[in-house]
Amino acid sequence: GACVLYDCVPSKSFIASTGVRTELRRAKGLGFDIAIDDAKISLPEINNRVKTLAASQSADIGSQLLNQGVTIIGGRGEFVDDVSG
């Protein structure tokens, strides 16, 4: 669904990654000797993590539905009409 694929999971994953960076900035005040400039953010790696989490949660949701006796029909739909808008 939208929450897993496009909304909650991706946004929370990006927020978690930026939260780590924020905590690293505060580390010196807590007695850590960490150079914040050494902490590089890799958007491709973060994006891969997001996709992996979303796929895993989607599969888990699908399994739960199947276990409850729901028939899942895979595919993609679109609205088709001669009138635009």
Secondary structure, DSSP 8 states (H G I E B T S, - for coil): -HHHHHSHHHHHHHHHHHHHHHHHHHGGGGT----GGG----HHHHHHHHHHHHHHHHHHHHHHHHHTT------------SS--
